[in-house]
Amino acid sequence: MRIDLSGRTALVTGSTQGIGRAIATTLADAGARVAVNGRRGDAVETVIAELRAENPDRDLIAAAGDVTTPAGTDTVLAATGDVDILVNNLGIFGATPAMDITDDEWRRYFDVNVLAAVRLIRATLPGMTQRGWGRVLDIASDSAVVIPAEMIHYGMSKTALLAVSRGFAKEAAGTGVTVNSVLAGPTHTGGVEDFVYSLVDQDLPWDEAQREFMRVHRPQSLLQRLIEPEEIANMVAYLASPLASATTGAAVRVDGGYIDSIVPETAAHTHPVRTSFRSFPRSVTAVRMSGERTAVGPHAARRACTRASLRQVLRPELAAGASSQATGVHLRVGSLDPNESRKAVMAMSDDSNDAATAASRLPALSR
Ligand SMILES: NC(=O)c1ccc[n+]([C@@H]2O[C@H](COP(=O)([O-])OP(=O)(O)OC[C@H]3O[C@@H](n4cnc5c(N)ncnc54)[C@H](OP(=O)(O)O)[C@@H]3O)[C@@H](O)[C@H]2O)c1
């Protein structure tokens, strides 16, 4: 099987670094003429010079401009010419406590992560359908499905992008143009290094910081490491190629197995405990609830938590106090129902016996 994109022109937004740069490189190596985009002309020229120095056969176009504005979008499209492959890669992300996200920030995430992509699709889809061939690829994220509590505005924008992809795939039905989204998982890029360091000890060397981040904040990853940008780019190149002609309207995962479901859209429903208590890397192995007996073992505990729809940590200081009495066991206090009138303490450990012992030592909780 050979991916051949010769004769196709691709525009990759946000391609001066990270995943976008890897996608631009891979598409160019597959023979496409690729427009490299970033806001600054000098940065775009530098990247193009670097990519050509690595391989002089790469056919690259400088398409600097801010694609979050209509004027910037026009500039970029004028530099690119007819687009056969549109990769909406540009996306911003950052951790902000849910209650601190302002109206302006909600709007900014929508404008940059969703509306910029929509505007480019509107501008390029008619040409693609007229020519009878085209590819639109929207770079979404595992966060579209497993909404991170520390960046729900980002999750919202990526969920919206899935809807945009699916909707425009319908618009392009039967035309030879496919529209898909790619759900990237936690990936090793410069942007992510900053993000990782915003959540773990800034003095840790990168390798340790990465491991700590995956252990504490992304325990669901089956890959157990960050994804390399080229691994995302390989999937994008395949979907951009004529070989992927029967894949459209799909949300394709390159997430390192992060989303714990065979059907992405249901993941949030199947693992409410994992998502709510994401900061605990270990399995929930015992739960003691007010007015009920202690549930022991990963399955019973998970069922209990699911039934109780644990949503919010109420008193971390109590959990910390109890934790200090039981080595290797994490304890957490959570509400048992949305009106928070009942509480539970969960003991989490790799060892069921430790967790059960710790749970049995806990004081009875009043309702
Ligand atoms: N990294 C991850 O772990 C991860 C995981 C899942 C999904 N994703 C998604 O993958 C995509 C790429 O992420 P990344 O981490 O590779 O990004 P990144 O390293 O932060 O790179 C962002 C790129 O976008 C450009 N850019 C920023 N604002 C722009 C604008 N207004 N107009 C044009 N270009 C602009 C930047 O160049 P200039 O600054 O020069 O403009 C840069 O080239 C995003 O959609 C992200 O949500 C990332």
The ligand as a MOL file (V3000), in Angstrom:
LIG
                    3D

  0  0  0     0  0            999 V3000
M  V30 BEGIN CTAB
M  V30 COUNTS 48 52 0 0 0
M  V30 BEGIN ATOM
M  V30 1 N -0.7230 18.3590 21.7920 0
M  V30 2 C -1.6190 17.4960 22.2430 0
M  V30 3 O -1.4020 16.7250 23.1830 0
M  V30 4 C -2.9370 17.3970 21.5820 0
M  V30 5 C -3.8210 16.3770 21.9660 0
M  V30 6 C -5.0340 16.2700 21.3250 0
M  V30 7 C -5.3610 17.1760 20.3300 0
M  V30 8 N -4.4800 18.1630 19.9950 0 CHG=1
M  V30 9 C -4.8790 19.1030 18.9640 0
M  V30 10 O -3.9090 19.0890 17.9400 0
M  V30 11 C -3.8140 20.3760 17.3430 0
M  V30 12 C -2.3710 20.8490 17.3490 0
M  V30 13 O -1.9000 20.8900 18.6770 0
M  V30 14 P -0.3540 21.1820 18.9910 0
M  V30 15 O -0.1370 20.8060 20.4070 0
M  V30 16 O 0.4900 20.5720 17.9630 0 CHG=-1
M  V30 17 O -0.3340 22.7800 18.8510 0
M  V30 18 P 0.8500 23.7920 19.1540 0
M  V30 19 O 2.1480 23.0460 19.3210 0
M  V30 20 O 0.4060 24.7010 20.2300 0
M  V30 21 O 0.9430 24.5930 17.7780 0
M  V30 22 C -0.0270 25.5340 17.4380 0
M  V30 23 C 0.2140 26.0170 16.0140 0
M  V30 24 O -0.8340 26.8770 15.6470 0
M  V30 25 C -0.2860 28.1090 15.1690 0
M  V30 26 N -1.2650 29.1370 15.4900 0
M  V30 27 C -1.6790 29.5580 16.7020 0
M  V30 28 N -2.6470 30.4890 16.5770 0
M  V30 29 C -2.8450 30.6460 15.2220 0
M  V30 30 C -3.7140 31.4270 14.4390 0
M  V30 31 N -4.5950 32.2550 15.0290 0
M  V30 32 N -3.6660 31.3270 13.0790 0
M  V30 33 C -2.7760 30.4880 12.4890 0
M  V30 34 N -1.9300 29.6950 13.1910 0
M  V30 35 C -1.9570 29.7870 14.5270 0
M  V30 36 C 1.0410 28.2360 15.8600 0
M  V30 37 O 1.9160 29.0310 15.1420 0
M  V30 38 P 2.1640 30.6160 15.4390 0
M  V30 39 O 2.2630 30.7430 16.9360 0
M  V30 40 O 3.4310 30.8820 14.6950 0
M  V30 41 O 0.9830 31.3320 14.8770 0
M  V30 42 C 1.4820 26.7760 15.8230 0
M  V30 43 O 2.0130 26.4830 14.5640 0
M  V30 44 C -4.7610 21.2690 18.1320 0
M  V30 45 O -5.9960 21.3600 17.4840 0
M  V30 46 C -4.9230 20.5400 19.4370 0
M  V30 47 O -6.1390 20.8400 20.0680 0
M  V30 48 C -3.2900 18.3080 20.6000 0
M  V30 END ATOM
M  V30 BEGIN BOND
M  V30 1 1 1 2
M  V30 2 2 2 3
M  V30 3 1 2 4
M  V30 4 1 4 5
M  V30 5 2 4 48
M  V30 6 2 5 6
M  V30 7 1 6 7
M  V30 8 2 7 8
M  V30 9 1 8 9
M  V30 10 1 8 48
M  V30 11 1 9 10
M  V30 12 1 9 46
M  V30 13 1 10 11
M  V30 14 1 11 12
M  V30 15 1 11 44
M  V30 16 1 12 13
M  V30 17 1 13 14
M  V30 18 2 14 15
M  V30 19 1 14 16
M  V30 20 1 14 17
M  V30 21 1 17 18
M  V30 22 2 18 19
M  V30 23 1 18 20
M  V30 24 1 18 21
M  V30 25 1 21 22
M  V30 26 1 22 23
M  V30 27 1 23 24
M  V30 28 1 23 42
M  V30 29 1 24 25
M  V30 30 1 25 26
M  V30 31 1 25 36
M  V30 32 1 26 27
M  V30 33 1 26 35
M  V30 34 2 27 28
M  V30 35 1 28 29
M  V30 36 1 29 30
M  V30 37 2 29 35
M  V30 38 1 30 31
M  V30 39 2 30 32
M  V30 40 1 32 33
M  V30 41 2 33 34
M  V30 42 1 34 35
M  V30 43 1 36 37
M  V30 44 1 36 42
M  V30 45 1 37 38
M  V30 46 2 38 39
M  V30 47 1 38 40
M  V30 48 1 38 41
M  V30 49 1 42 43
M  V30 50 1 44 45
M  V30 51 1 44 46
M  V30 52 1 46 47
M  V30 END BOND
M  V30 END CTAB
M  END
